């Protein structure tokens, strides 16, 4: 179970860039992706990333990401203290970002990069 949960938490950790304060919240174009009926391994179309960052708010999504990382820290605190500490530090950073950049993602134009 821990390996499965860690996989998802690692994905969220990698989605956050603390230096640019940018959180990747979606990979791919839903219109293009949902019209493709092949294997994901065979996808050759561009896969843009949608992000939230200062000026492109998404405090709702960022706070939910922070909550997931904090919950992961609780789960791992006895099994892997260093990993739990990293999760908690990242959760705090993302929560602070969400608090300082208020606004719902659905109200802001998507930033792709």
Secondary structure, 3 states (H helix, E strand, C coil): CHHHHHHHHHHHHHHEECCCCEEEEEECCHHHHHCCCCCHHHCCCCCCEEEEECCECCHHHHHHHHHHHHHHHHHHCCCCHHHHHHHHHHHHHHHHHHHHCCCCHHHCCCEEC
